[in-house]
Amino acid sequence: MRIHGMNQPRINPYQKQMNQQFKAKTDKGPKADQLQISDQAKEMQETQGVHPARSEHVEAIKEQVDTGNYTINPEQVAEKMLNFGKQ
């Protein structure tokens, strides 16, 4: 009985597939993360800065809270809450 002949390539039918998968894995280079920010997003980031007058107001309120002199006007809070619901 001879083992050579037509059936020889069928010894490992998956070898070609395995070689292709290995080649596909090694062909890929290292991937790097990329981030693209649109011009509109850049513009939004620039305009979202805090206005200096607002910063001063916030600091004044913080100082009042720290010293215990900050009082809340409940009527004004209620009015603003109602106006917010109407918008």
TITILUM-789065 format. One record per residue: y, x, z of N, C-alpha, C, O in turn; residue in one letter; chain. Coordinates in pm, 1 decimal. Atoms other than C-alpha are relative to their C-alpha. Layout:
% TITILUM-789065
+----------+----------+----------+----------+----------+----------+----------+----------+----------+----------+----------+----------+------+-------+
:     n_yy :     n_xx :     n_zz :    ca_yy :    ca_xx :    ca_zz :     c_yy :     c_xx :     c_zz :     o_yy :     o_xx :     o_zz : resn : chain :
+----------+----------+----------+----------+----------+----------+----------+----------+----------+----------+----------+----------+------+-------+
:        Y :        X :        Z :        Y :        X :        Z :        Y :        X :        Z :        Y :        X :        Z :    A :     A :
...
+----------+----------+----------+----------+----------+----------+----------+----------+----------+----------+----------+----------+------+-------+
This chain:
% TITILUM-789065
+----------+----------+----------+----------+----------+----------+----------+----------+----------+----------+----------+----------+------+-------+
:     n_yy :     n_xx :     n_zz :    ca_yy :    ca_xx :    ca_zz :     c_yy :     c_xx :     c_zz :     o_yy :     o_xx :     o_zz : resn : chain :
+----------+----------+----------+----------+----------+----------+----------+----------+----------+----------+----------+----------+------+-------+
:   -116.1 :     83.3 :      0.0 :      0.0 :      0.0 :      0.0 :    123.8 :     88.8 :      0.0 :    134.3 :    182.9 :     78.7 :    M :     A :
:   -123.2 :    -76.2 :      9.6 :    339.4 :    134.3 :    -97.9 :    115.4 :    -79.3 :     61.8 :    125.0 :   -200.7 :     43.8 :    R :     A :
:   -113.8 :     65.6 :    -63.5 :    653.9 :     57.7 :     98.6 :    124.2 :      8.6 :    -88.1 :    216.1 :    -71.1 :    -69.3 :    I :     A :
:   -116.6 :    -10.8 :     87.9 :    901.7 :    169.6 :   -172.2 :     -2.0 :   -114.1 :   -100.1 :   -103.8 :   -179.8 :   -122.1 :    H :     A :
:     -2.4 :     99.8 :    104.7 :   1015.2 :    -64.7 :   -434.9 :    113.1 :    -98.8 :     17.7 :    219.0 :    -65.7 :     71.0 :    G :     A :
:   -103.8 :    101.7 :      6.7 :   1208.6 :   -385.1 :   -468.6 :     45.1 :    -48.9 :    137.9 :    160.6 :    -88.4 :    153.5 :    M :     A :
:    -34.8 :     53.2 :   -130.9 :   1202.9 :   -485.5 :   -102.7 :     74.4 :     98.8 :     89.5 :    110.2 :     64.1 :    202.0 :    N :     A :
:    -63.6 :   -102.2 :    -81.7 :   1364.2 :   -165.6 :     22.4 :    142.1 :    -38.7 :     44.9 :    172.7 :    -15.8 :    161.9 :    Q :     A :
:   -134.1 :     35.1 :    -48.0 :   1728.5 :   -295.5 :     33.5 :      0.1 :   -110.0 :    106.3 :     99.6 :   -126.9 :    176.7 :    P :     A :
:      5.1 :    108.9 :    -96.5 :   1615.3 :   -588.4 :    249.0 :    -35.2 :     47.4 :    141.1 :    -49.3 :    -34.9 :    231.5 :    R :     A :
:     35.8 :    -51.5 :   -131.5 :   1530.3 :   -362.7 :    541.4 :    107.7 :    -37.4 :    102.1 :     76.5 :    -82.3 :    212.4 :    I :     A :
:   -109.4 :     38.6 :    -88.9 :   1872.8 :   -420.2 :    695.4 :    102.1 :    -79.4 :    -81.8 :    198.6 :    -21.4 :   -131.6 :    N :     A :
:    -89.4 :     78.3 :     85.9 :   2045.2 :   -707.9 :    513.0 :    141.3 :    -12.8 :     56.6 :    232.8 :    -48.6 :    -17.5 :    P :     A :
:   -132.0 :     16.1 :    -60.4 :   2338.9 :   -709.2 :    756.8 :     79.9 :    130.1 :      5.1 :    192.2 :    131.6 :     55.4 :    Y :     A :
:    -67.8 :   -129.2 :     -6.8 :   2430.3 :   -342.2 :    717.6 :    132.3 :     -2.6 :    -76.0 :    232.3 :     50.3 :    -27.5 :    Q :     A :
:   -122.5 :      6.4 :     79.8 :   2686.6 :   -411.8 :    443.8 :    107.0 :    -79.5 :     75.2 :    223.6 :    -40.0 :     78.5 :    K :     A :
:    -94.1 :     82.6 :    -75.4 :   2848.0 :   -684.5 :    653.9 :     54.2 :     76.3 :    120.7 :    173.8 :     69.5 :    149.4 :    Q :     A :
:    -43.0 :    -77.7 :   -115.9 :   2860.3 :   -459.4 :    960.0 :     96.4 :    110.4 :    -41.2 :    194.6 :    136.6 :     28.3 :    M :     A :
:    -89.1 :   -105.3 :     49.0 :   3018.1 :   -179.2 :    757.0 :    137.3 :    -56.8 :    -33.6 :    239.0 :      6.3 :     -5.0 :    N :     A :
:   -127.3 :     62.3 :     34.9 :   3286.5 :   -417.3 :    627.6 :     79.2 :    -36.3 :    125.9 :    200.8 :    -17.5 :    130.4 :    Q :     A :
:    -68.4 :     35.1 :   -124.2 :   3366.4 :   -540.0 :    978.2 :     54.0 :    124.3 :     69.7 :    165.7 :    123.3 :    121.4 :    Q :     A :
:    -44.7 :   -123.5 :    -62.5 :   3386.8 :   -186.5 :   1111.7 :    120.3 :     56.1 :    -74.1 :    215.6 :    103.3 :    -12.0 :    F :     A :
:   -110.7 :    -49.8 :     81.0 :   3613.7 :    -85.6 :    823.9 :    125.3 :    -83.6 :     25.1 :    235.0 :    -28.8 :     35.7 :    K :     A :
:   -114.5 :     87.3 :    -24.4 :   3838.4 :   -387.3 :    882.9 :     63.4 :     30.1 :    135.4 :    185.6 :     24.7 :    148.7 :    A :     A :
:    -53.0 :    -30.6 :   -132.4 :   3873.8 :   -295.4 :   1250.7 :     74.5 :    132.9 :      0.8 :    176.7 :    146.1 :     68.1 :    K :     A :
:    -62.1 :   -131.9 :     -1.5 :   3960.6 :     67.0 :   1179.7 :    119.5 :      8.0 :    -92.8 :    203.6 :     96.2 :    -75.7 :    T :     A :
:   -111.9 :     -3.9 :     93.7 :   4202.7 :    -10.4 :    894.8 :    129.6 :    -49.3 :     63.4 :    238.1 :    -11.8 :     18.9 :    D :     A :
:   -120.0 :     55.1 :    -61.6 :   4443.0 :   -196.3 :   1120.6 :     67.7 :    107.1 :     83.6 :      4.5 :    174.1 :    165.2 :    K :     A :
:    -76.5 :    -93.6 :    -79.6 :   4717.4 :     19.1 :   1261.8 :     42.7 :    -65.5 :    129.7 :     19.0 :   -184.5 :    150.5 :    G :     A :
:    -45.3 :     58.8 :   -126.7 :   4866.9 :    -29.8 :   1603.6 :    110.6 :   -102.1 :    -25.9 :    202.8 :    -77.4 :   -103.7 :    P :     A :
:   -101.2 :    103.6 :     16.8 :   5068.0 :   -348.0 :   1626.1 :    109.5 :     20.6 :    104.2 :     83.5 :     60.7 :    217.7 :    K :     A :
:   -112.6 :    -10.5 :    -91.2 :   5410.9 :   -345.0 :   1780.4 :     65.3 :   -137.1 :     12.5 :     74.0 :   -211.8 :    -84.9 :    A :     A :
:    -70.5 :    125.6 :    -20.3 :   5592.0 :   -639.6 :   1932.1 :    136.2 :      7.7 :    -66.9 :    202.0 :    111.8 :    -66.7 :    D :     A :
:   -129.6 :      4.6 :     66.2 :   5898.1 :   -748.2 :   1742.3 :     77.7 :   -119.6 :     51.7 :     20.0 :   -223.4 :     84.2 :    Q :     A :
:    -87.4 :    107.1 :    -43.5 :   6192.0 :   -959.6 :   1844.5 :    115.9 :     -7.4 :    -96.9 :    184.1 :     92.0 :   -121.9 :    L :     A :
:   -111.3 :     19.3 :     91.9 :   6441.2 :  -1105.2 :   1601.2 :     90.4 :   -107.3 :     57.8 :     46.5 :   -218.9 :     85.3 :    Q :     A :
:    -97.3 :     94.2 :    -53.3 :   6754.6 :  -1272.2 :   1730.4 :     95.8 :    -35.0 :   -112.7 :    154.7 :     53.2 :   -175.3 :    I :     A :
:    -86.4 :     44.2 :    108.9 :   6951.6 :  -1479.7 :   1483.9 :    146.1 :     25.7 :     35.3 :    181.1 :     46.9 :    151.4 :    S :     A :
:   -142.8 :    -20.1 :    -21.5 :   7324.6 :  -1436.1 :   1437.8 :     57.9 :   -110.9 :     87.6 :    146.2 :    -87.0 :    170.0 :    D :     A :
:    -47.8 :    112.9 :    -79.3 :   7379.2 :  -1781.0 :   1585.5 :    -34.5 :     20.5 :    148.0 :     47.3 :     -8.8 :    235.2 :    Q :     A :
:     39.8 :    -24.9 :   -138.5 :   7186.0 :  -1686.1 :   1900.2 :     84.6 :    110.9 :     61.9 :    121.0 :    103.1 :    179.3 :    A :     A :
:    -84.9 :   -107.9 :    -50.5 :   7386.7 :  -1364.6 :   1934.5 :    138.6 :    -52.8 :     34.3 :    197.0 :    -16.0 :    136.2 :    K :     A :
:   -131.8 :     58.8 :    -24.1 :   7708.7 :  -1562.8 :   1906.4 :     -1.3 :    -86.0 :    126.8 :     93.9 :    -84.4 :    204.8 :    E :     A :
:     11.1 :     83.9 :   -119.3 :   7588.3 :  -1807.0 :   2171.6 :     -3.8 :     84.9 :    126.7 :     55.6 :     47.9 :    227.9 :    M :     A :
:      7.7 :    -87.9 :   -116.5 :   7508.0 :  -1521.6 :   2409.8 :    137.5 :     56.3 :     34.9 :    171.7 :     71.1 :    152.2 :    Q :     A :
:   -132.6 :    -55.5 :    -23.8 :   7856.4 :  -1378.5 :   2365.5 :     93.4 :   -103.2 :     62.0 :    174.9 :    -70.0 :    148.1 :    E :     A :
:    -91.5 :    103.6 :    -48.2 :   8029.2 :  -1710.9 :   2431.8 :    -41.8 :    -58.7 :    134.0 :     36.1 :   -132.5 :    194.2 :    T :     A :
:     46.9 :     56.8 :   -125.2 :   7822.5 :  -1797.0 :   2739.1 :     44.6 :     78.6 :    122.4 :      2.6 :     48.6 :    234.2 :    Q :     A :
:    -49.3 :    -76.3 :   -113.8 :   7999.2 :  -1544.2 :   2955.7 :     84.0 :    -88.3 :     91.3 :    139.9 :   -188.6 :     46.8 :    G :     A :
:    -75.1 :     77.9 :    -97.5 :   8167.3 :  -1674.1 :   3269.9 :    148.4 :     32.1 :    -13.8 :    187.7 :    148.6 :    -20.5 :    V :     A :
:   -144.9 :    -15.8 :     10.0 :   8541.0 :  -1729.4 :   3242.1 :     52.2 :     60.6 :    130.9 :      6.1 :     22.1 :    238.3 :    H :     A :
:    -48.1 :    -65.6 :   -122.9 :   8736.4 :  -1509.5 :   3489.1 :     58.6 :    -97.7 :    102.6 :     41.0 :    -78.9 :    222.9 :    P :     A :
:    -57.6 :     97.1 :    -93.8 :   8921.8 :  -1807.9 :   3638.6 :   -110.9 :    -73.6 :     74.5 :    -97.7 :   -104.0 :    193.0 :    A :     A :
:    113.4 :     68.4 :    -62.9 :   8589.3 :  -1977.8 :   3706.2 :    -63.2 :     89.9 :    106.5 :   -101.4 :     43.0 :    213.8 :    R :     A :
:     56.8 :    -95.4 :    -96.1 :   8459.0 :  -1664.9 :   3878.6 :     83.4 :      4.7 :    127.3 :     29.2 :      9.8 :    237.7 :    S :     A :
:    -88.7 :     -2.4 :   -116.1 :   8764.0 :  -1659.5 :   4106.0 :    -18.2 :   -126.8 :     83.8 :    -20.5 :   -120.8 :    206.7 :    E :     A :
:     18.5 :    127.5 :    -69.9 :   8714.5 :  -2027.4 :   4193.0 :   -131.8 :      0.9 :     78.7 :   -136.2 :    -42.9 :    193.6 :    H :     A :
:    130.4 :     -6.7 :    -66.3 :   8347.2 :  -1970.4 :   4276.3 :      7.0 :     92.6 :    121.1 :    -48.0 :     61.0 :    226.5 :    V :     A :
:    -13.1 :    -93.6 :   -112.1 :   8433.5 :  -1672.0 :   4495.3 :     79.2 :    -62.8 :    114.7 :     46.9 :    -42.0 :    231.7 :    E :     A :
:    -79.2 :     66.0 :   -104.4 :   8695.4 :  -1877.6 :   4680.5 :    -85.4 :   -101.2 :     75.9 :    -77.1 :   -110.5 :    198.3 :    A :     A :
:     87.8 :     98.1 :    -65.0 :   8440.9 :  -2152.2 :   4749.1 :   -103.0 :     70.6 :     87.5 :   -131.0 :     25.6 :    198.6 :    I :     A :
:     97.1 :    -76.2 :    -80.1 :   8184.2 :  -1895.3 :   4867.6 :     63.3 :     47.8 :    130.3 :      1.3 :     42.5 :    236.5 :    K :     A :
:    -69.3 :    -49.1 :   -119.1 :   8440.3 :  -1751.9 :   5107.3 :     23.1 :   -114.2 :     99.7 :      6.8 :    -96.3 :    220.4 :    E :     A :
:    -20.7 :    115.7 :    -87.1 :   8522.4 :  -2100.2 :   5242.2 :   -130.5 :    -41.2 :     68.5 :   -131.0 :    -76.1 :    186.5 :    Q :     A :
:    129.9 :     35.9 :    -57.4 :   8152.5 :  -2172.9 :   5293.8 :    -38.4 :     99.4 :    108.7 :    -86.7 :     60.4 :    215.0 :    V :     A :
:     34.9 :   -103.6 :    -98.1 :   8100.9 :  -1841.2 :   5473.6 :     80.2 :    -14.5 :    129.6 :     27.2 :      7.2 :    238.6 :    D :     A :
:    -84.1 :     13.4 :   -119.8 :   8393.2 :  -1905.7 :   5710.8 :    -14.9 :   -136.1 :     66.9 :     30.4 :   -155.0 :    179.8 :    T :     A :
:     21.1 :    133.0 :    -57.7 :   8293.8 :  -2269.9 :   5766.1 :    114.9 :    -95.2 :    -25.0 :    121.1 :   -201.2 :     37.3 :    G :     A :
:   -116.5 :     83.5 :     28.9 :   8616.2 :  -2414.0 :   5622.7 :    -18.4 :    -89.9 :   -121.8 :     74.2 :   -162.8 :   -157.7 :    N :     A :
:     21.1 :     78.8 :    122.3 :   8463.0 :  -2580.0 :   5315.6 :    -37.1 :   -142.6 :     36.8 :   -132.6 :   -165.6 :    111.0 :    Y :     A :
:     28.9 :    141.2 :    -24.2 :   8472.7 :  -2959.5 :   5324.5 :    -23.6 :    -69.4 :   -133.3 :     35.4 :    -33.7 :   -235.3 :    T :     A :
:     35.5 :     74.0 :    120.5 :   8327.2 :  -3201.6 :   5073.9 :     64.5 :   -137.8 :      7.3 :     58.6 :   -204.7 :    110.5 :    I :     A :
:    -60.2 :    132.2 :      9.3 :   8513.1 :  -3513.0 :   4962.3 :   -105.2 :    -94.8 :    -57.6 :   -134.2 :    -87.2 :   -177.0 :    N :     A :
:    108.8 :     85.1 :     49.2 :   8241.1 :  -3781.5 :   4936.0 :     42.6 :    -96.9 :   -110.0 :    -36.6 :   -126.5 :   -199.5 :    P :     A :
:    -47.2 :     91.1 :    105.0 :   8455.8 :  -4019.8 :   4726.0 :      4.8 :     71.2 :   -134.8 :    -34.7 :     15.8 :   -237.5 :    E :     A :
:     -9.5 :    -76.6 :    124.4 :   8518.4 :  -3750.1 :   4469.0 :   -139.5 :     30.3 :    -55.5 :   -159.9 :     24.6 :   -176.8 :    Q :     A :
:    137.2 :    -26.5 :     43.8 :   8147.2 :  -3661.7 :   4455.4 :    -60.5 :   -125.4 :    -61.5 :   -123.4 :   -119.1 :   -167.2 :    V :     A :
:     54.6 :    125.8 :     51.6 :   8051.1 :  -4027.4 :   4408.6 :     62.1 :    -35.9 :   -134.2 :     -7.5 :    -80.5 :   -225.4 :    A :     A :
:    -68.6 :     30.6 :    126.5 :   8312.4 :  -4074.7 :   4135.9 :    -53.6 :     86.7 :   -113.9 :    -77.3 :     36.9 :   -224.0 :    E :     A :
:     52.4 :    -90.5 :    103.8 :   8187.7 :  -3769.7 :   3944.1 :   -143.5 :    -36.2 :    -37.0 :   -182.3 :    -24.9 :   -153.3 :    K :     A :
:    138.0 :     40.6 :     29.4 :   7827.4 :  -3889.7 :   3975.8 :     -1.7 :   -123.9 :    -88.8 :    -81.9 :   -132.6 :   -181.8 :    M :     A :
:     -7.1 :    120.7 :     82.3 :   7921.3 :  -4230.7 :   3833.0 :     47.4 :     32.1 :   -141.2 :     -5.3 :    -21.9 :   -238.4 :    L :     A :
:    -49.6 :    -38.4 :    132.6 :   8117.2 :  -4073.0 :   3547.8 :   -106.0 :     75.5 :    -78.9 :   -113.5 :     63.6 :   -201.2 :    N :     A :
:    106.1 :    -74.3 :     68.4 :   7823.7 :  -3846.1 :   3470.3 :   -102.5 :    -95.7 :    -59.4 :   -153.5 :    -71.9 :   -168.8 :    F :     A :
:     96.5 :     98.3 :     48.7 :   7594.5 :  -4147.5 :   3433.4 :     50.9 :    -77.1 :   -120.0 :    -29.3 :   -127.1 :   -199.0 :    G :     A :
:    -58.9 :     74.5 :    112.1 :   7836.1 :  -4310.3 :   3185.2 :     -1.8 :     80.5 :   -129.6 :      5.4 :     22.6 :   -238.0 :    K :     A :
:     -5.0 :    -84.3 :    120.3 :   7829.9 :  -4016.0 :   2944.6 :   -122.3 :     -9.2 :    -78.8 :   -133.8 :     55.6 :   -182.9 :    Q :     A :
+----------+----------+----------+----------+----------+----------+----------+----------+----------+----------+----------+----------+------+-------+
